[in-house]
Amino acid sequence: MATSKIAQHRHCRSCGKAFVSDDKYCSSECKNQSTTTIQKKKRQLMFLYAISFIVLIVALLFL
């Protein structure tokens, strides 16, 4: 069985496409999209923390 070697490559963190480079993303579009997604997830996490804190305070006040 003959096997061929695959050139060293990376996979884009955003789209998963294989590419040859030292960067983490295959294009600037993927980098911008990933940055936007990360910022959105951070905002959602902070909102979750704030709501949890408010619920905890309300629960402590009424117990």
PDB file of N, CA, C, O and CB in Angstrom:
ATOM      1  N   MET A   1       0.844  -1.173   0.000  1.00  0.00           N
ATOM      2  CA  MET A   1       0.000   0.000   0.000  1.00  0.00           C
ATOM      3  C   MET A   1       0.890   1.237   0.000  1.00  0.00           C
ATOM      4  O   MET A   1       1.699   1.421   0.910  1.00  0.00           O
ATOM      5  CB  MET A   1      -0.961  -0.003   1.217  1.00  0.00           C
ATOM      6  N   ALA A   2       0.750   2.062  -0.987  1.00  0.00           N
ATOM      7  CA  ALA A   2       1.551   3.276  -1.104  1.00  0.00           C
ATOM      8  C   ALA A   2       0.850   4.415  -0.383  1.00  0.00           C
ATOM      9  O   ALA A   2      -0.351   4.632  -0.541  1.00  0.00           O
ATOM     10  CB  ALA A   2       1.796   3.638  -2.587  1.00  0.00           C
ATOM     11  N   THR A   3       1.619   5.127   0.402  1.00  0.00           N
ATOM     12  CA  THR A   3       1.062   6.285   1.091  1.00  0.00           C
ATOM     13  C   THR A   3       1.822   7.521   0.660  1.00  0.00           C
ATOM     14  O   THR A   3       3.035   7.471   0.456  1.00  0.00           O
ATOM     15  CB  THR A   3       1.120   6.109   2.630  1.00  0.00           C
ATOM     16  N   SER A   4       1.128   8.610   0.525  1.00  0.00           N
ATOM     17  CA  SER A   4       1.781   9.871   0.188  1.00  0.00           C
ATOM     18  C   SER A   4       1.814  10.749   1.423  1.00  0.00           C
ATOM     19  O   SER A   4       0.882  10.756   2.227  1.00  0.00           O
ATOM     20  CB  SER A   4       1.054  10.590  -0.980  1.00  0.00           C
ATOM     21  N   LYS A   5       2.882  11.477   1.556  1.00  0.00           N
ATOM     22  CA  LYS A   5       3.025  12.353   2.717  1.00  0.00           C
ATOM     23  C   LYS A   5       2.273  13.650   2.473  1.00  0.00           C
ATOM     24  O   LYS A   5       2.246  14.175   1.360  1.00  0.00           O
ATOM     25  CB  LYS A   5       4.515  12.638   3.016  1.00  0.00           C
ATOM     26  N   ILE A   6       1.670  14.148   3.527  1.00  0.00           N
ATOM     27  CA  ILE A   6       0.941  15.415   3.472  1.00  0.00           C
ATOM     28  C   ILE A   6       1.870  16.515   3.973  1.00  0.00           C
ATOM     29  O   ILE A   6       2.529  16.365   5.001  1.00  0.00           O
ATOM     30  CB  ILE A   6      -0.379  15.357   4.323  1.00  0.00           C
ATOM     31  N   ALA A   7       1.913  17.608   3.245  1.00  0.00           N
ATOM     32  CA  ALA A   7       2.754  18.737   3.654  1.00  0.00           C
ATOM     33  C   ALA A   7       2.304  19.273   5.005  1.00  0.00           C
ATOM     34  O   ALA A   7       1.130  19.183   5.362  1.00  0.00           O
ATOM     35  CB  ALA A   7       2.712  19.858   2.598  1.00  0.00           C
ATOM     36  N   GLN A   8       3.263  19.837   5.760  1.00  0.00           N
ATOM     37  CA  GLN A   8       2.923  20.432   7.046  1.00  0.00           C
ATOM     38  C   GLN A   8       1.934  21.566   6.823  1.00  0.00           C
ATOM     39  O   GLN A   8       2.131  22.425   5.963  1.00  0.00           O
ATOM     40  CB  GLN A   8       4.193  20.942   7.780  1.00  0.00           C
ATOM     41  N   HIS A   9       0.878  21.552   7.607  1.00  0.00           N
ATOM     42  CA  HIS A   9      -0.151  22.573   7.450  1.00  0.00           C
ATOM     43  C   HIS A   9      -0.850  22.804   8.781  1.00  0.00           C
ATOM     44  O   HIS A   9      -0.636  22.069   9.745  1.00  0.00           O
ATOM     45  CB  HIS A   9      -1.171  22.165   6.364  1.00  0.00           C
ATOM     46  N   ARG A  10      -1.665  23.806   8.819  1.00  0.00           N
ATOM     47  CA  ARG A  10      -2.495  24.128   9.986  1.00  0.00           C
ATOM     48  C   ARG A  10      -3.944  24.168   9.543  1.00  0.00           C
ATOM     49  O   ARG A  10      -4.247  24.182   8.350  1.00  0.00           O
ATOM     50  CB  ARG A  10      -2.073  25.488  10.637  1.00  0.00           C
ATOM     51  N   HIS A  11      -4.827  24.187  10.518  1.00  0.00           N
ATOM     52  CA  HIS A  11      -6.248  24.345  10.224  1.00  0.00           C
ATOM     53  C   HIS A  11      -6.705  25.662  10.835  1.00  0.00           C
ATOM     54  O   HIS A  11      -6.358  25.997  11.967  1.00  0.00           O
ATOM     55  CB  HIS A  11      -7.091  23.138  10.775  1.00  0.00           C
ATOM     56  N   CYS A  12      -7.484  26.391  10.066  1.00  0.00           N
ATOM     57  CA  CYS A  12      -7.996  27.689  10.498  1.00  0.00           C
ATOM     58  C   CYS A  12      -8.869  27.514  11.741  1.00  0.00           C
ATOM     59  O   CYS A  12      -9.698  26.605  11.794  1.00  0.00           O
ATOM     60  CB  CYS A  12      -8.799  28.369   9.360  1.00  0.00           C
ATOM     61  N   ARG A  13      -8.687  28.368  12.725  1.00  0.00           N
ATOM     62  CA  ARG A  13      -9.481  28.291  13.953  1.00  0.00           C
ATOM     63  C   ARG A  13     -10.936  28.686  13.739  1.00  0.00           C
ATOM     64  O   ARG A  13     -11.806  28.333  14.536  1.00  0.00           O
ATOM     65  CB  ARG A  13      -8.873  29.172  15.014  1.00  0.00           C
ATOM     66  N   SER A  14     -11.191  29.409  12.677  1.00  0.00           N
ATOM     67  CA  SER A  14     -12.545  29.874  12.413  1.00  0.00           C
ATOM     68  C   SER A  14     -13.319  28.917  11.509  1.00  0.00           C
ATOM     69  O   SER A  14     -14.407  28.463  11.864  1.00  0.00           O
ATOM     70  CB  SER A  14     -12.502  31.249  11.786  1.00  0.00           C
ATOM     71  N   CYS A  15     -12.753  28.614  10.339  1.00  0.00           N
ATOM     72  CA  CYS A  15     -13.502  27.814   9.360  1.00  0.00           C
ATOM     73  C   CYS A  15     -13.023  26.368   9.266  1.00  0.00           C
ATOM     74  O   CYS A  15     -13.733  25.523   8.721  1.00  0.00           O
ATOM     75  CB  CYS A  15     -13.406  28.456   8.000  1.00  0.00           C
ATOM     76  N   GLY A  16     -11.834  26.068   9.786  1.00  0.00           N
ATOM     77  CA  GLY A  16     -11.334  24.701   9.779  1.00  0.00           C
ATOM     78  C   GLY A  16     -10.607  24.302   8.502  1.00  0.00           C
ATOM     79  O   GLY A  16     -10.169  23.159   8.373  1.00  0.00           O
ATOM     80  N   LYS A  17     -10.474  25.232   7.555  1.00  0.00           N
ATOM     81  CA  LYS A  17      -9.814  24.945   6.291  1.00  0.00           C
ATOM     82  C   LYS A  17      -8.310  24.776   6.514  1.00  0.00           C
ATOM     83  O   LYS A  17      -7.708  25.526   7.283  1.00  0.00           O
ATOM     84  CB  LYS A  17     -10.090  26.067   5.266  1.00  0.00           C
ATOM     85  N   ALA A  18      -7.702  23.791   5.841  1.00  0.00           N
ATOM     86  CA  ALA A  18      -6.265  23.576   5.941  1.00  0.00           C
ATOM     87  C   ALA A  18      -5.534  24.627   5.118  1.00  0.00           C
ATOM     88  O   ALA A  18      -5.963  24.971   4.017  1.00  0.00           O
ATOM     89  CB  ALA A  18      -5.885  22.153   5.471  1.00  0.00           C
ATOM     90  N   PHE A  19      -4.420  25.139   5.660  1.00  0.00           N
ATOM     91  CA  PHE A  19      -3.613  26.122   4.945  1.00  0.00           C
ATOM     92  C   PHE A  19      -2.179  26.035   5.429  1.00  0.00           C
ATOM     93  O   PHE A  19      -1.913  25.505   6.508  1.00  0.00           O
ATOM     94  CB  PHE A  19      -4.170  27.551   5.140  1.00  0.00           C
ATOM     95  N   VAL A  20      -1.261  26.549   4.643  1.00  0.00           N
ATOM     96  CA  VAL A  20       0.156  26.538   4.988  1.00  0.00           C
ATOM     97  C   VAL A  20       0.556  27.955   5.374  1.00  0.00           C
ATOM     98  O   VAL A  20       0.626  28.843   4.524  1.00  0.00           O
ATOM     99  CB  VAL A  20       1.032  26.004   3.801  1.00  0.00           C
ATOM    100  N   SER A  21       0.816  28.158   6.650  1.00  0.00           N
ATOM    101  CA  SER A  21       1.222  29.463   7.161  1.00  0.00           C
ATOM    102  C   SER A  21       1.522  29.321   8.640  1.00  0.00           C
ATOM    103  O   SER A  21       1.237  28.285   9.241  1.00  0.00           O
ATOM    104  CB  SER A  21       0.124  30.541   6.914  1.00  0.00           C
ATOM    105  N   ASP A  22       2.093  30.356   9.226  1.00  0.00           N
ATOM    106  CA  ASP A  22       2.349  30.362  10.667  1.00  0.00           C
ATOM    107  C   ASP A  22       1.234  31.055  11.435  1.00  0.00           C
ATOM    108  O   ASP A  22       1.244  31.068  12.666  1.00  0.00           O
ATOM    109  CB  ASP A  22       3.676  31.042  10.964  1.00  0.00           C
ATOM    110  N   ASP A  23       0.277  31.627  10.722  1.00  0.00           N
ATOM    111  CA  ASP A  23      -0.834  32.343  11.342  1.00  0.00           C
ATOM    112  C   ASP A  23      -1.865  31.342  11.871  1.00  0.00           C
ATOM    113  O   ASP A  23      -1.807  30.160  11.533  1.00  0.00           O
ATOM    114  CB  ASP A  23      -1.491  33.322  10.330  1.00  0.00           C
ATOM    115  N   LYS A  24      -2.793  31.800  12.684  1.00  0.00           N
ATOM    116  CA  LYS A  24      -3.843  30.941  13.235  1.00  0.00           C
ATOM    117  C   LYS A  24      -5.086  30.911  12.364  1.00  0.00           C
ATOM    118  O   LYS A  24      -5.936  30.036  12.526  1.00  0.00           O
ATOM    119  CB  LYS A  24      -4.213  31.403  14.622  1.00  0.00           C
ATOM    120  N   TYR A  25      -5.199  31.859  11.439  1.00  0.00           N
ATOM    121  CA  TYR A  25      -6.375  31.976  10.581  1.00  0.00           C
ATOM    122  C   TYR A  25      -5.940  31.972   9.121  1.00  0.00           C
ATOM    123  O   TYR A  25      -4.840  32.417   8.793  1.00  0.00           O
ATOM    124  CB  TYR A  25      -7.178  33.262  10.910  1.00  0.00           C
ATOM    125  N   CYS A  26      -6.801  31.472   8.253  1.00  0.00           N
ATOM    126  CA  CYS A  26      -6.455  31.373   6.837  1.00  0.00           C
ATOM    127  C   CYS A  26      -6.579  32.705   6.108  1.00  0.00           C
ATOM    128  O   CYS A  26      -5.950  32.895   5.066  1.00  0.00           O
ATOM    129  CB  CYS A  26      -7.334  30.346   6.165  1.00  0.00           C
ATOM    130  N   SER A  27      -7.371  33.625   6.630  1.00  0.00           N
ATOM    131  CA  SER A  27      -7.541  34.926   5.982  1.00  0.00           C
ATOM    132  C   SER A  27      -7.920  35.972   7.025  1.00  0.00           C
ATOM    133  O   SER A  27      -8.250  35.651   8.167  1.00  0.00           O
ATOM    134  CB  SER A  27      -8.618  34.853   4.866  1.00  0.00           C
ATOM    135  N   SER A  28      -7.864  37.219   6.604  1.00  0.00           N
ATOM    136  CA  SER A  28      -8.239  38.298   7.524  1.00  0.00           C
ATOM    137  C   SER A  28      -9.743  38.269   7.802  1.00  0.00           C
ATOM    138  O   SER A  28     -10.184  38.694   8.871  1.00  0.00           O
ATOM    139  CB  SER A  28      -7.829  39.671   6.943  1.00  0.00           C
ATOM    140  N   GLU A  29     -10.532  37.771   6.847  1.00  0.00           N
ATOM    141  CA  GLU A  29     -11.986  37.647   7.073  1.00  0.00           C
ATOM    142  C   GLU A  29     -12.270  36.682   8.221  1.00  0.00           C
ATOM    143  O   GLU A  29     -13.098  36.961   9.088  1.00  0.00           O
ATOM    144  CB  GLU A  29     -12.704  37.164   5.784  1.00  0.00           C
ATOM    145  N   CYS A  30     -11.575  35.544   8.217  1.00  0.00           N
ATOM    146  CA  CYS A  30     -11.768  34.566   9.295  1.00  0.00           C
ATOM    147  C   CYS A  30     -11.304  35.128  10.634  1.00  0.00           C
ATOM    148  O   CYS A  30     -11.929  34.879  11.664  1.00  0.00           O
ATOM    149  CB  CYS A  30     -11.011  33.266   8.982  1.00  0.00           C
ATOM    150  N   LYS A  31     -10.211  35.886  10.620  1.00  0.00           N
ATOM    151  CA  LYS A  31      -9.704  36.489  11.853  1.00  0.00           C
ATOM    152  C   LYS A  31     -10.716  37.492  12.408  1.00  0.00           C
ATOM    153  O   LYS A  31     -10.986  37.504  13.609  1.00  0.00           O
ATOM    154  CB  LYS A  31      -8.344  37.180  11.602  1.00  0.00           C
ATOM    155  N   ASN A  32     -11.278  38.340  11.529  1.00  0.00           N
ATOM    156  CA  ASN A  32     -12.273  39.319  11.971  1.00  0.00           C
ATOM    157  C   ASN A  32     -13.537  38.641  12.475  1.00  0.00           C
ATOM    158  O   ASN A  32     -14.114  39.064  13.477  1.00  0.00           O
ATOM    159  CB  ASN A  32     -12.617  40.276  10.834  1.00  0.00           C
ATOM    160  N   GLN A  33     -13.967  37.593  11.787  1.00  0.00           N
ATOM    161  CA  GLN A  33     -15.171  36.860  12.194  1.00  0.00           C
ATOM    162  C   GLN A  33     -14.954  36.205  13.557  1.00  0.00           C
ATOM    163  O   GLN A  33     -15.844  36.222  14.408  1.00  0.00           O
ATOM    164  CB  GLN A  33     -15.545  35.789  11.135  1.00  0.00           C
ATOM    165  N   SER A  34     -13.780  35.634  13.760  1.00  0.00           N
ATOM    166  CA  SER A  34     -13.479  34.990  15.030  1.00  0.00           C
ATOM    167  C   SER A  34     -13.422  36.013  16.164  1.00  0.00           C
ATOM    168  O   SER A  34     -13.919  35.754  17.260  1.00  0.00           O
ATOM    169  CB  SER A  34     -12.157  34.229  14.938  1.00  0.00           C
ATOM    170  N   THR A  35     -12.823  37.163  15.905  1.00  0.00           N
ATOM    171  CA  THR A  35     -12.743  38.224  16.915  1.00  0.00           C
ATOM    172  C   THR A  35     -14.140  38.694  17.313  1.00  0.00           C
ATOM    173  O   THR A  35     -14.420  38.892  18.495  1.00  0.00           O
ATOM    174  CB  THR A  35     -11.912  39.412  16.389  1.00  0.00           C
ATOM    175  N   THR A  36     -15.007  38.870  16.330  1.00  0.00           N
ATOM    176  CA  THR A  36     -16.383  39.288  16.600  1.00  0.00           C
ATOM    177  C   THR A  36     -17.110  38.244  17.432  1.00  0.00           C
ATOM    178  O   THR A  36     -17.824  38.587  18.374  1.00  0.00           O
ATOM    179  CB  THR A  36     -17.139  39.537  15.290  1.00  0.00           C
ATOM    180  N   THR A  37     -16.934  36.980  17.093  1.00  0.00           N
ATOM    181  CA  THR A  37     -17.585  35.888  17.813  1.00  0.00           C
ATOM    182  C   THR A  37     -17.096  35.825  19.259  1.00  0.00           C
ATOM    183  O   THR A  37     -17.895  35.635  20.176  1.00  0.00           O
ATOM    184  CB  THR A  37     -17.326  34.548  17.105  1.00  0.00           C
ATOM    185  N   ILE A  38     -15.803  35.981  19.465  1.00  0.00           N
ATOM    186  CA  ILE A  38     -15.234  35.942  20.814  1.00  0.00           C
ATOM    187  C   ILE A  38     -15.770  37.091  21.659  1.00  0.00           C
ATOM    188  O   ILE A  38     -16.122  36.893  22.822  1.00  0.00           O
ATOM    189  CB  ILE A  38     -13.699  35.999  20.754  1.00  0.00           C
ATOM    190  N   GLN A  39     -15.836  38.291  21.084  1.00  0.00           N
ATOM    191  CA  GLN A  39     -16.373  39.442  21.817  1.00  0.00           C
ATOM    192  C   GLN A  39     -17.828  39.220  22.196  1.00  0.00           C
ATOM    193  O   GLN A  39     -18.241  39.572  23.300  1.00  0.00           O
ATOM    194  CB  GLN A  39     -16.240  40.720  20.984  1.00  0.00           C
ATOM    195  N   LYS A  40     -18.611  38.639  21.288  1.00  0.00           N
ATOM    196  CA  LYS A  40     -20.021  38.360  21.568  1.00  0.00           C
ATOM    197  C   LYS A  40     -20.153  37.356  22.711  1.00  0.00           C
ATOM    198  O   LYS A  40     -20.997  37.528  23.591  1.00  0.00           O
ATOM    199  CB  LYS A  40     -20.729  37.828  20.306  1.00  0.00           C
ATOM    200  N   LYS A  41     -19.328  36.312  22.703  1.00  0.00           N
ATOM    201  CA  LYS A  41     -19.382  35.305  23.765  1.00  0.00           C
ATOM    202  C   LYS A  41     -18.970  35.894  25.112  1.00  0.00           C
ATOM    203  O   LYS A  41     -19.534  35.536  26.146  1.00  0.00           O
ATOM    204  CB  LYS A  41     -18.480  34.119  23.416  1.00  0.00           C
ATOM    205  N   LYS A  42     -17.985  36.799  25.101  1.00  0.00           N
ATOM    206  CA  LYS A  42     -17.574  37.456  26.346  1.00  0.00           C
ATOM    207  C   LYS A  42     -18.704  38.298  26.926  1.00  0.00           C
ATOM    208  O   LYS A  42     -18.941  38.288  28.134  1.00  0.00           O
ATOM    209  CB  LYS A  42     -16.340  38.334  26.106  1.00  0.00           C
ATOM    210  N   ARG A  43     -19.412  39.040  26.038  1.00  0.00           N
ATOM    211  CA  ARG A  43     -20.553  39.845  26.496  1.00  0.00           C
ATOM    212  C   ARG A  43     -21.644  38.958  27.087  1.00  0.00           C
ATOM    213  O   ARG A  43     -22.224  39.292  28.120  1.00  0.00           O
ATOM    214  CB  ARG A  43     -21.126  40.680  25.334  1.00  0.00           C
ATOM    215  N   GLN A  44     -21.923  37.832  26.439  1.00  0.00           N
ATOM    216  CA  GLN A  44     -22.946  36.917  26.933  1.00  0.00           C
ATOM    217  C   GLN A  44     -22.554  36.359  28.299  1.00  0.00           C
ATOM    218  O   GLN A  44     -23.402  36.228  29.182  1.00  0.00           O
ATOM    219  CB  GLN A  44     -23.171  35.774  25.934  1.00  0.00           C
ATOM    220  N   LEU A  45     -21.285  36.031  28.476  1.00  0.00           N
ATOM    221  CA  LEU A  45     -20.817  35.493  29.746  1.00  0.00           C
ATOM    222  C   LEU A  45     -20.924  36.535  30.864  1.00  0.00           C
ATOM    223  O   LEU A  45     -21.329  36.209  31.980  1.00  0.00           O
ATOM    224  CB  LEU A  45     -19.371  35.009  29.613  1.00  0.00           C
ATOM    225  N   MET A  46     -20.566  37.777  30.568  1.00  0.00           N
ATOM    226  CA  MET A  46     -20.682  38.835  31.567  1.00  0.00           C
ATOM    227  C   MET A  46     -22.144  39.083  31.935  1.00  0.00           C
ATOM    228  O   MET A  46     -22.458  39.335  33.098  1.00  0.00           O
ATOM    229  CB  MET A  46     -20.040  40.127  31.052  1.00  0.00           C
ATOM    230  N   PHE A  47     -23.029  39.013  30.957  1.00  0.00           N
ATOM    231  CA  PHE A  47     -24.461  39.162  31.214  1.00  0.00           C
ATOM    232  C   PHE A  47     -24.950  38.027  32.119  1.00  0.00           C
ATOM    233  O   PHE A  47     -25.725  38.263  33.046  1.00  0.00           O
ATOM    234  CB  PHE A  47     -25.259  39.178  29.882  1.00  0.00           C
ATOM    235  N   LEU A  48     -24.499  36.803  31.853  1.00  0.00           N
ATOM    236  CA  LEU A  48     -24.877  35.657  32.682  1.00  0.00           C
ATOM    237  C   LEU A  48     -24.391  35.842  34.119  1.00  0.00           C
ATOM    238  O   LEU A  48     -25.125  35.559  35.066  1.00  0.00           O
ATOM    239  CB  LEU A  48     -24.307  34.354  32.093  1.00  0.00           C
ATOM    240  N   TYR A  49     -23.142  36.323  34.283  1.00  0.00           N
ATOM    241  CA  TYR A  49     -22.615  36.575  35.623  1.00  0.00           C
ATOM    242  C   TYR A  49     -23.443  37.639  36.340  1.00  0.00           C
ATOM    243  O   TYR A  49     -23.748  37.491  37.523  1.00  0.00           O
ATOM    244  CB  TYR A  49     -21.141  37.010  35.548  1.00  0.00           C
ATOM    245  N   ALA A  50     -23.805  38.698  35.642  1.00  0.00           N
ATOM    246  CA  ALA A  50     -24.585  39.780  36.255  1.00  0.00           C
ATOM    247  C   ALA A  50     -25.956  39.281  36.693  1.00  0.00           C
ATOM    248  O   ALA A  50     -26.395  39.569  37.806  1.00  0.00           O
ATOM    249  CB  ALA A  50     -24.741  40.954  35.276  1.00  0.00           C
ATOM    250  N   ILE A  51     -26.630  38.539  35.828  1.00  0.00           N
ATOM    251  CA  ILE A  51     -27.956  37.993  36.175  1.00  0.00           C
ATOM    252  C   ILE A  51     -27.848  37.036  37.357  1.00  0.00           C
ATOM    253  O   ILE A  51     -28.687  37.067  38.258  1.00  0.00           O
ATOM    254  CB  ILE A  51     -28.585  37.265  34.959  1.00  0.00           C
ATOM    255  N   SER A  52     -26.822  36.186  37.361  1.00  0.00           N
ATOM    256  CA  SER A  52     -26.627  35.241  38.467  1.00  0.00           C
ATOM    257  C   SER A  52     -26.404  35.979  39.777  1.00  0.00           C
ATOM    258  O   SER A  52     -26.945  35.594  40.813  1.00  0.00           O
ATOM    259  CB  SER A  52     -25.440  34.308  38.180  1.00  0.00           C
ATOM    260  N   PHE A  53     -25.606  37.040  39.730  1.00  0.00           N
ATOM    261  CA  PHE A  53     -25.334  37.830  40.922  1.00  0.00           C
ATOM    262  C   PHE A  53     -26.603  38.494  41.436  1.00  0.00           C
ATOM    263  O   PHE A  53     -26.850  38.508  42.642  1.00  0.00           O
ATOM    264  CB  PHE A  53     -24.269  38.884  40.630  1.00  0.00           C
ATOM    265  N   ILE A  54     -27.403  39.038  40.541  1.00  0.00           N
ATOM    266  CA  ILE A  54     -28.657  39.686  40.930  1.00  0.00           C
ATOM    267  C   ILE A  54     -29.611  38.672  41.548  1.00  0.00           C
ATOM    268  O   ILE A  54     -30.240  38.962  42.566  1.00  0.00           O
ATOM    269  CB  ILE A  54     -29.316  40.368  39.716  1.00  0.00           C
ATOM    270  N   VAL A  55     -29.729  37.499  40.955  1.00  0.00           N
ATOM    271  CA  VAL A  55     -30.605  36.453  41.488  1.00  0.00           C
ATOM    272  C   VAL A  55     -30.123  36.026  42.870  1.00  0.00           C
ATOM    273  O   VAL A  55     -30.938  35.810  43.767  1.00  0.00           O
ATOM    274  CB  VAL A  55     -30.655  35.235  40.532  1.00  0.00           C
ATOM    275  N   LEU A  56     -28.802  35.900  43.054  1.00  0.00           N
ATOM    276  CA  LEU A  56     -28.247  35.528  44.354  1.00  0.00           C
ATOM    277  C   LEU A  56     -28.577  36.579  45.411  1.00  0.00           C
ATOM    278  O   LEU A  56     -28.984  36.233  46.520  1.00  0.00           O
ATOM    279  CB  LEU A  56     -26.727  35.340  44.252  1.00  0.00           C
ATOM    280  N   ILE A  57     -28.409  37.841  45.083  1.00  0.00           N
ATOM    281  CA  ILE A  57     -28.711  38.925  46.028  1.00  0.00           C
ATOM    282  C   ILE A  57     -30.203  38.920  46.386  1.00  0.00           C
ATOM    283  O   ILE A  57     -30.555  39.041  47.559  1.00  0.00           O
ATOM    284  CB  ILE A  57     -28.305  40.303  45.429  1.00  0.00           C
ATOM    285  N   VAL A  58     -31.060  38.785  45.406  1.00  0.00           N
ATOM    286  CA  VAL A  58     -32.501  38.769  45.649  1.00  0.00           C
ATOM    287  C   VAL A  58     -32.871  37.573  46.528  1.00  0.00           C
ATOM    288  O   VAL A  58     -33.680  37.703  47.446  1.00  0.00           O
ATOM    289  CB  VAL A  58     -33.281  38.721  44.311  1.00  0.00           C
ATOM    290  N   ALA A  59     -32.285  36.418  46.251  1.00  0.00           N
ATOM    291  CA  ALA A  59     -32.570  35.225  47.059  1.00  0.00           C
ATOM    292  C   ALA A  59     -32.113  35.417  48.500  1.00  0.00           C
ATOM    293  O   ALA A  59     -32.810  34.996  49.423  1.00  0.00           O
ATOM    294  CB  ALA A  59     -31.887  33.990  46.453  1.00  0.00           C
ATOM    295  N   LEU A  60     -30.970  36.036  48.710  1.00  0.00           N
ATOM    296  CA  LEU A  60     -30.481  36.270  50.076  1.00  0.00           C
ATOM    297  C   LEU A  60     -31.336  37.282  50.816  1.00  0.00           C
ATOM    298  O   LEU A  60     -31.496  37.168  52.031  1.00  0.00           O
ATOM    299  CB  LEU A  60     -29.035  36.747  50.047  1.00  0.00           C
ATOM    300  N   LEU A  61     -31.885  38.259  50.132  1.00  0.00           N
ATOM    301  CA  LEU A  61     -32.718  39.270  50.771  1.00  0.00           C
ATOM    302  C   LEU A  61     -34.058  38.703  51.237  1.00  0.00           C
ATOM    303  O   LEU A  61     -34.597  39.132  52.257  1.00  0.00           O
ATOM    304  CB  LEU A  61     -32.953  40.424  49.816  1.00  0.00           C
ATOM    305  N   PHE A  62     -34.582  37.757  50.502  1.00  0.00           N
ATOM    306  CA  PHE A  62     -35.891  37.242  50.822  1.00  0.00           C
ATOM    307  C   PHE A  62     -35.868  35.932  51.616  1.00  0.00           C
ATOM    308  O   PHE A  62     -36.922  35.350  51.871  1.00  0.00           O
ATOM    309  CB  PHE A  62     -36.652  37.047  49.568  1.00  0.00           C
ATOM    310  N   LEU A  63     -34.700  35.472  52.002  1.00  0.00           N
ATOM    311  CA  LEU A  63     -34.635  34.258  52.834  1.00  0.00           C
ATOM    312  C   LEU A  63     -34.427  34.562  54.267  1.00  0.00           C
ATOM    313  O   LEU A  63     -34.352  33.647  55.088  1.00  0.00           O
ATOM    314  CB  LEU A  63     -33.550  33.357  52.374  1.00  0.00           C
TER     315      LEU A  63
END
